[in-house]
Amino acid sequence: MRNFLIFFLFLFVIISCNTREVISIEKQETIKQNVNSFMDDWHLAATEANYGDYFGKMDSISVFIGTDATENWTKKAFSNFSKPYFDKGKAWDFKVLERNIYVNNLGNFVWFDELLTTWMGTCRGSGVLQKNDNTWKIKHYVLSVSIPNDDIKMVIKAKRKSDSIFLKNFYN
C-alpha cells in the first residue's frame, strides 16, 4: 500500500509539473486586439515625434534591425540615433496595411508581421513582444524593404558596391 501511495504521489507531482494553463481562443483574441493597439500606438508615436512614448514601448534590452545591413541597434543606440529626428518634430510615418499576430499558449509572448506603407514604399515589419507585470514591451523589431521579385536583379546590381565594402568587415 505504501508503494502504491508513493507511486501516485510521484505521478501527481509529474503531471502537475508538466501541466501549463493554455489560454482560451477568446483570451487570444483579446491579446491580439491589445497588441494591435499597442503597435498602432508605437507607430503613431513616431509619426507624432513622441520620443517618450515611442521608446517607452521598447524593452531596455530590445533590438531594432533596420533596412541597412549595418543597422542592428540596441535600444540605447537606436534612441540616440533617433533623438535628433524626434527633437525636430519629424521622425517617420509608417501606416499599417495588414498585421498578423501570433500568441503563445500562456498569453505572455507574441510575435507578429506587418505590411507597412512608408516613405520607402512598401515595407515589412516583424517583431516579438513580451508581457511582464501586465505591460507589453517590444523585445525585437525588424524592418525590411519589400522588393518585387521582378525587380530584385536591379536591386542586387544597385547595392553590389555597398555590399562589397560592408562584407570586407567579415572577410579579413
Buried (B, 14 or more C-beta within 10 A) or exposed (E): EEEEEEEEEEEEEEEEEEEEEEBEEEEBEBBBEBBBEBBBEBBBBBBBBBBEBBBEBBBEEBBBBBEEEEBEBBBEEBBEEBEEBBEEEEBBBBEBEEBEBEBBEEBBBBBBBBBBEBEBEEBEBBBBBBBEEEEBBBBBBBBBBEEEEEEEEEEEEEEEEEEEEEEEEEEE
